[in-house]
Amino acid sequence: MIKVDLIIKNIMVVTVNDKRELINNGFVAIKGQKFVAVGKTDDLESKYQAEKVIDGEGKALFPGFISLHSHLFQNALKGLGRDKSLFEWLDASVRKAYGFIDYNLILAAATAGCLENLNTGATTVLDYQYCHAHELGLDGSVIEAFKRTGIRGILGRGHTKVVNYPGLPPCPIDETEDMFFEDVDRLLVELKDEERISLALAPGIIWDLSEEGFKKCAEYSKKHNMNVTMHTLESGDDNAFSLEKYGKTTMEFLETTGVLTNRFIAVHCVQMSESDFNIFKKHELSVAHCPMSNMILGSGFAPVPKMINDGLNVGLGADGSASSDTQNYLEQLKAASLVHKGNLKDPTVMPAELVIEMATINGAKALGMDDKIGSIEVGKLADCFIFTPHTLSSCPVADPIAAIVYSSEPDNIETVIVGGEIVKENNVLTKWSKDDAINDLVERAKDLRETVSLEETKWGQVSSL
């Protein structure tokens, strides 16, 4: 008998491997951080033993979901600036609060955000942390949140210019490009031995770095094999700026800097032209589709079905909770399918199995980690979750793949495993107290709203708790 750490048996295994195998009465064995056996219970049960055995009869095992785009600090600004367009919302919420957001507030927001991701099946999140105006070292708060919750985290070290933020007193820190790259150097050293945490570059948008800054991002990406991720073509303002500044469209300009490679993750991509498609295909760019925030902000419909038909790799992201109002990954699944069916008046586009691929193996490919995560296969890291059909939202379940996309809630995600470690079991988050996270965030977010006078009105009256 081969001793392992964890066995899950009698379960449907949704592998999302190259053959897209569904293994009924399936069996997986986990030792250390990895899957060491995947197959039929009848074939494997007699060969393995473990102190911890989960009987998954009547349930399904999925690879962990991957969120390619978030701003975890924005959890503290949820629900503010609603019913406004992109830049009106930014001016009414994030930009007003930006210079007052400190380490402990980001830690509270990121902790709650990581737990919400885990609670809904997302085992990996790329956090686009661009908030650096209050004090030095704010990235440490996100790193600490990754560690305390057990999620697999990619810190997208962001940079944004604050000098043009309207209505703000000067931020305590106005980060320069030199400061940005110096901190990237520091983080490369700090994170080099971390097993679950890695680093990406995240310039905010086309106007947040100089031409030299983008060229330097290209150098860092090549030297350190790092992802570069950026808000790209979210609105018409991207091209308007680039044409005025450089005489080229956004993608034409970025192409000249060398930053466009298969490690580049373009976020949103709502305003895509045919020439943009050609550049994306030429450089094998990946796309982070954020359907909830695109709809809430009225940004439009990213042409995701065309992207997929053209062979582009498209994954999913929740975006920041100040725009999407949620880190609930299940909502992203449903929105990613339904918005395109409705927009194109075609119920056949974006079927459930395609959305699951976007949430798993496509996300892994975008991160350059498809040899490690994104599917349930021997040798890969054991990032997965158990789906139970026994909730009012989903029952009766004839097809678990359709159910998880169209009719699920957090209680359907019964058990979550990251790198072989159980971080949610029997619908209880085990690494960090959900109640403590909620209470900490509620208190700190309320203090921030009072400090910055972030008030919302409904029917002409202040609406606040």
N, C-alpha and C positions, 0 to 999 in steps of 0.2 A: 504493500500500500504506500502511495506517495502522500506525504504529509504536506498540507497547504494551510493557509490562514483562513480562507473563507470559501465555502461552497454555496452556490445557488442552483437548485435543481427543480425539475418538474415545471419549467417556466418556458414561455415562448420567448426565444431570443431573436430580437430584431437586430441583426448583425450590422447592416449597412456596409458590408464588405463589398469587394468588387463584383461578386455575384448577387449581391443584395439578398442573401439567404435569410429565410425565416425558419428557425429551428423549433418545431413543436416538441413539447416535452424535453426542452433543452436543459443543458448543464454547463455551468462555467465554474472553473476553479481559479482562485486568486491567491498568489503567493507574493508577499512583499507588496510592491506597487503594481504588479502586472497580472494580466490574464495568462495562465499557464495551460489551460485546457478549455476548449469550447466545442460542444457537440451534443449528442443525445444522452439523456440521463441513463437509458438502458445500456449504452456502450461504455460510459465513463464512471458511473457511480461506484462500481466495485474496485476501481483503480485508485481512488483518492479518498482521503479522510481529513477532516478538519474539526477543531473544537467548535467552530461557529458554522452552522448549516442553516440556510434559509430555504424553506420549502415554498416555492413560488407557484404552486398549482393555481391555475385560473388567472395568472397575472402575466405581465410581459416585461422583459428587460430591454431597455434602450441604451444606446451610447449617450453619454452626457451631452447636453446641448452646449453650444459655443456662442457667446455673445460677442460679436466683433466690434461693438461700439457702445460705450457708455460714458457718462460723466457722473461718477458716483457722488461727488460733492453736491451736485444739484438736488440730491434727495432732500436737502434742507430747504429747497425752494419750491417744492411740489405745490401745484395748484395756484401759483402766482402768475399774473400776466396772461391769464387765459383769454381766449377769443380775440387774439391779436395775431398779426402777421409776424414773420420771423424777427425782423429788427425792432418792431414795436414791442414784441414780447421780451426780447433781450434787454431793451432799454428800461422796461418796466419791472424787471426782476433781476436777472443775473448781473447785469452791468451796474445796477444800483447797489447791489450787495457785495460786489466783487472785492473791494478793498477791506471789507470787515470780516471776511471768512477766514477763521484761524484754524490751527492744527486740530484742536479738540472738536470743533464743529465738523470738519471734514472727516475726522475719525468716526464720529457718531453717524454721519450720513453714509459713509462708505461701508461701515459695519452693517447697518440696516440694509443697504443696497446689495451687499454680497449675500446676506441671508435670504433676501427676497429672490435673488437669482437661484441660489441653491434650493430653496423651497419649491421652485417651479422647474427644476430639472437642469438648470444651467450650471455646469461644473467648471467652466472656463469663462472668464470675462476679460476683455481688453478695455481697460479704463483709460479714457482720454483725459488725463489730469492736466488742465491748463490753468488752474487757479493758483497763482503764485504772488499775489499782490500784497498780502498782509505781513508775511514774515518768511524768512528763509526756511527751507527744509520741509515744506508742506507735503511733498511727495511721501515723506515718511509715514504720514497718517494713512495713506492708501495701502502702503506696504504692510503696516501694522494690522489694518483691517483684513487684508488677504490672509495673514498668518493666523489671526484669532478665529476666523471663520472656517479656514481649511479649504477655501476655493483655490482653483488654479488661476493665477492672475498674471496678466501682462500689463505692466505699467507703461502706458503711452505717455511719455514725458512731453507735455505740450508746451507751446509758447504762444503767447498772444500779446499784441500791443494794446496798451491801456490809455495811451495819451489822448485818443479821440473819443473816449467814452463820455457820453453826454451827461451833464448834471452831476458829475462826481467831484468831490474834493480830490486833490492829488492822492493817488494810492501810496501807501507807505513804501512799496517797492515798485519801481518801473523797470522790469527786467529787460536787459539788453540781449542781443544775440550772443555776445561773448559770455554773458552770465549763463545763458541757456546751455551752450555747449560745454562750459565748465562743469555745470551740474550733471550733464549727461555723462561726462568722464567720471565724475564721482560715483554715479549710480552704476555704471558698468563694473566698477570695482566692488561696490557694496553688494551687488546682486549676483556676482559671478558664480557663487557656490550654492545659490538657492535652487532647490529642486522644483518647486512649484511656481516660482515667480521669475519672470523675465522682463526685458526692457524693449520698448519700441520708441521710435521718434514720432511725435505728433504735432507738427506745425499746424496752427489753428486753421488758416484759410489762406488763399492766394496772397492777401496783403499783409500777412503776419510775419513773413520773412522776406529778406532781400534776395536778389538773384544769387549773391554769394552764399547766403544762408541755405538756400535750396541745394546749391552745389555741394555745400559741406554736408548736408543731410545725405546726399547721394554717396559721398565718400564714407561716411560712418556706416551706412547701410551695407556697402560692399565690404568694408574692412571687418565689421563685426557681425555680418549676416543678420542684420536687424530689419524688422518691418518698418516701413514709413507709412503712416496713416494720416489722412487729412480730409476735412470737409471739402467736398469737390462738387461743383456745379449744383449746389443746393438751390440757388436762385440765379436770376439773370445778372446779379451784381458781380459775380465772379468774372464773367467775360467782359463786362463793362469796364471793370478796374484793369484787367489785364490788357485789353485792347488800348486803353488810354495810356497805361504805363509802359507797356512793352511792344505795342503794335501787333500783338499776337493774341489768339484766344488762350484761355487758361491752359488747356491741354497742350497746345502748340508751344507755349512758353515753358511749361514744366518739362516737356520733352527735351528742350535745349539744355536743361540743367543736369540731365543724367539721372534724375531722381525716379523716373518711371521704369520700374523693373517688375519682375514677378513677385517681389516682396512689398509692392505698393498696394495698400488697401484704400480705395477711393470710397468715401462715405457719402451717402445720399444719392448723388448722380441723377437728380430729377430732370435737369435741363440738358439732355444729351442730344447732340447733333450727329449726323452721319459721319462727319470727320472725327468726332470724338470716339465713336464706335471703332473706327479704323485704328486710332491710336491705342485704345484699350486693348484691342485684339493683337496689335503688333507687339506690344510690350507685356502681354499676358497679365494685365492688371486684374485684381480681385475687387469686388464691390461689397460694401456693407450696406444692406438694405434695411432701412429703419421705417417701416410703414406707419407705425403709430404716430411718431412725431411729424412725419410728412403730412399726415391727415389733419392732426390737431392744428398745425400752423398753416394749413391751407397751401402748402408748398407745391402740391401737384402730385402727379403719379410717375414715379420712376419707371422707366420702360423695362421692367425686369423680365417679362416674358420674351421680349426681343433680345435682351442680353443673353438669356439662357439659350435661345434658339441660335444665337451667333457664337455660342461656345464659350462665353465668359463665365468665370467662376463667381457665383453670388452666394454670400452668406447673409446672416441676420444679425441685427443689433437692436437693443432696446432704446438706445440714445439716453440722454440724461432725463431724470424724472422731472426736471423743471419744464421740459417740453412734452415728453411722452406721458408724464404723470404716473409712470410705473416702471418697475424692473421685472414685472411678472412676464416671464419668457413665454408662457402659454398664450398670452395675448398677442405676442408678436407672430406666433405661428398662425393663428386664426386670421389676423389682419393681413398677413402676407399672402394668404390664399384669397380671401374674400375681396380685397380692394381691387385686385386685377380682374377677377371674374366680373365684378360690377362695372369697372371702368371700360372693359372691352366687350361687355355684354356677351361673355362666353364662359359657360360653366365648366368647360373642359380645361381651361388654363390653370396653372398652379395647383395640380392635384396634391392630395395629402402626402403621398410618398415623396414627391419632389420637395415639398416644404421641409420634410424631415431630413432629406439629404442636405438642404441648405443649412439647416440648424446643426448638422453634425459634420459629415465628412467635408462638405464645402468650406465650412468655417475652419476646419483643421488645415485644409489646403491653403487657404488665405494666409494663415499664420506660419506656413511652412512646417507644420507639425503633423501632417497626415500619416507619417510613419510612426507616430506616437499616440495620437488620440483620434477621435472622430468615428470609430467603428469598434465593434467587439470582435477582436481577433487575438490569437495567441501571440504574445510578445509585446502587445500594446499596453499602455498604461490603463489600469482598471478604473476608468471614469465612466460611470453608468448610473442608471436609476431603475427602480422597480415601479412599474405602472400598475395600479390596482383599478379594476373597473367598478369597484363597489362604492360609488358616490351617487348622490341624486343627480348631479350634473351629467354624468356619462352613462349611467345604467339605463337599459341593458346594452352591453357592448358586443356587437357582432364582429367589429373590425377595430382592433386597438389602435391601428395607425390613423384611421379616420377619426376615432374618438379623441385621441390626444390633440389633434389639430382643431377639431370643430366643437368639442363638447366637454372640455376638461377644466379642472380647478386645481389649486395647489394640493388638496387632499388626495388627488389621484396619484401624486408623486409620493409614494409611500416611503421609500428608502432611497437615499442618495449616497453614492460612493465616489470618492476622489482619490486616485492613486492608491486604491486598496483600503482606504480608511473610510469608515462609515461616518458621514457627517449629518445624516438625517435618518432616523430609524423609527418605523411605525408612526410616521407623521410628527415626530419630535426632532427639532434641530438639536444636535448633540454637542457641538463644539462651543457654541456661545448662546447665552440665554436670549431668546426672542423678546421676552418681556423687558429685559434690561436694555436691549438695543432700541426698542420702541420708546421707552421712557426717556432715555438719554437724548435721542434725536428730537422728540417732542419738546423737551425743555430748552434745548439749545437753539432749535429753529425758532421757537417763540421769542427768545431773547434777541435773536437776529432781526426778526420782523419789527420788534419794538425799537431796536436801535436805529434801524434804517428807515423806519416808517413805511413799511411795505404793507399797505392796506388794500384789500379788495372790497369793492362795493357791488351790491346787487339791489335792484329796484331803488337806487339812490341812497342806500344805507350801508354802513360798514358791516361786512360779513366776515366775522373772525371768531375763532375759538381760542 
